[in-house]
Amino acid sequence: MKSLIPYNEVFLRAWENILKEYERGKIKFLSERDLQAHLFSECLRLLSTETAETPYKIHAEKSILSSHKKTDLVLGDDVVLEIKFEPDYPGMPRSKKPVTFVTKSEGSGSVEDDIEKLSLYKKLGVKHAHFVMIDEDEAHKNKIINRLHIENWRTLKVNGRKSYSLIISL
């Protein structure tokens, strides 16, 4: 019988695998939902090859605290994820680009909102809460460093260009 792999380890390995495939140019994200789908798929692949426990406990857009607020990805009973993706729009002026909000004052669904939601989950007993983000044009990376003082970004090289990934584990 296969051994059970902890759901948090599944997520951490899946995140690394996704970043490697992204850097190799094997996958491309056009939206946050693309990133969510690839992460979900990789988690499911790892679960199917490394655990005997079924049904697999992996859910996208699951309500935890309120039916009005959904969590991007939930694994098992103890891992919650919020995901953000900011694509590069080559040739488009920054003022015209659709953007992910960084602070709550900019709008709902911001990076700051997601981190606060994850902090609340931790206070309520969720064992592992993670915020992940890929920023393809560096604007959000710099904004998050300046406004939220979060500096643990990783530089990725994708098709000769820099992208940036962030994981915050609460």
C-alpha positions in Angstrom: 0.0 0.0 0.0 1.2 3.5 -0.8 2.1 5.8 2.1 0.1 8.9 2.8 1.8 12.1 1.9 0.8 15.1 4.0 -1.4 17.6 2.0 1.0 20.5 2.9 3.9 18.6 1.3 1.8 17.9 -1.8 1.2 21.7 -2.2 4.8 22.6 -1.6 6.1 20.1 -4.1 3.4 21.0 -6.6 4.3 24.7 -6.3 7.9 24.0 -7.1 7.0 21.7 -10.0 4.8 24.4 -11.5 7.5 27.0 -11.2 10.0 24.7 -12.9 7.7 24.0 -15.8 6.8 27.7 -16.1 10.6 28.6 -16.2 11.2 25.9 -18.9 8.4 27.5 -21.0 6.3 24.3 -20.9 3.3 26.1 -19.4 2.1 29.7 -19.8 -0.4 31.5 -17.6 -2.8 34.0 -19.0 -4.8 34.5 -15.8 -5.0 33.7 -12.1 -7.4 30.8 -13.0 -4.8 29.3 -15.3 -2.3 29.3 -12.4 -5.0 27.9 -10.1 -5.8 25.1 -12.6 -2.2 24.1 -13.1 -1.6 24.0 -9.4 -4.8 22.0 -8.8 -3.8 19.6 -11.6 -0.2 19.1 -10.2 -1.5 18.5 -6.7 -4.0 15.9 -8.0 -1.2 14.2 -10.0 1.0 14.0 -6.9 -1.8 12.7 -4.8 -2.7 10.0 -7.4 0.8 8.7 -7.6 1.8 9.0 -3.9 -1.2 8.2 -1.7 -3.8 5.5 -1.4 -6.4 7.8 0.4 -9.4 8.5 -1.8 -11.4 10.4 -2.5 -8.7 13.1 -2.8 -9.5 16.1 -0.7 -8.7 18.9 -3.0 -11.2 21.7 -3.8 -11.1 25.0 -5.8 -13.1 28.0 -4.7 -14.3 26.4 -1.5 -16.2 28.4 1.2 -14.7 28.1 4.6 -15.8 31.0 6.8 -18.6 32.4 4.7 -20.6 31.4 1.7 -19.7 34.8 0.2 -15.9 34.4 0.5 -14.3 31.5 -1.2 -10.7 30.2 -0.8 -8.8 29.6 -4.1 -7.6 26.1 -3.2 -8.1 23.8 -0.2 -6.2 20.6 0.3 -7.2 18.1 3.0 -8.6 19.6 6.2 -5.5 21.7 7.0 -4.1 23.5 3.9 -5.6 26.7 2.4 -4.2 28.8 -0.5 -4.9 32.2 -1.9 -3.5 32.8 -5.4 -2.6 35.9 -7.3 -1.2 36.3 -10.8 -0.2 39.5 -12.6 0.5 38.9 -16.3 2.7 41.1 -18.4 1.0 42.9 -21.2 3.9 43.8 -23.6 3.4 47.1 -25.3 0.4 48.1 -23.2 0.8 51.3 -21.1 0.7 50.5 -17.4 -2.2 52.9 -17.0 -4.3 50.7 -19.3 -3.4 47.3 -17.7 -5.9 45.4 -15.6 -4.3 45.0 -12.2 -4.4 43.0 -9.1 -5.0 45.3 -6.1 -2.2 45.3 -3.5 -3.8 47.2 -0.6 -7.4 47.2 0.7 -7.6 50.9 -0.1 -7.3 50.1 -3.8 -10.2 47.7 -3.9 -11.6 44.4 -2.6 -9.9 41.1 -3.3 -6.4 42.7 -2.8 -3.2 41.0 -1.8 -3.6 42.5 1.6 -7.2 41.1 1.9 -6.0 37.7 1.0 -3.2 37.7 3.6 -5.6 38.9 6.3 -8.1 36.1 5.4 -5.3 33.6 5.7 -4.2 35.0 9.0 -7.8 34.6 10.2 -7.8 31.0 9.1 -4.7 30.4 11.1 -6.3 31.9 14.2 -9.3 29.6 13.7 -7.0 26.6 13.7 -6.1 25.9 10.0 -2.7 24.4 10.2 -1.2 25.6 6.9 -2.2 28.8 5.1 -0.2 30.0 2.0 -0.3 33.0 -0.2 1.3 32.5 -3.6 1.8 35.0 -6.5 3.5 35.3 -9.8 4.2 38.8 -11.1 5.4 38.9 -14.7 6.1 42.7 -15.0 7.7 43.5 -11.6 5.2 46.4 -10.9 3.4 44.4 -8.2 6.6 43.0 -6.7 7.8 46.6 -6.1 4.5 47.8 -4.8 4.2 44.9 -2.4 7.7 45.5 -1.1 7.0 49.2 -0.6 3.5 49.0 0.8 3.3 45.7 2.6 7.0 45.3 3.3 7.1 41.7 2.0 10.5 41.1 0.4 11.0 37.3 -0.1 10.5 37.3 -3.8 12.2 34.7 -6.1 13.4 35.7 -9.5 12.4 33.4 -12.3 13.8 33.4 -15.9 11.0 32.6 -18.4 11.8 32.8 -22.1 14.7 35.2 -21.5 12.6 37.5 -19.3 12.3 37.9 -15.6 9.2 37.0 -13.7 8.8 36.9 -9.9 7.2 34.4 -7.6 6.2 34.8 -4.0 5.1 32.4 -1.3 4.1 33.4 2.1 3.4 30.6 4.6 1.5 31.6 7.7 
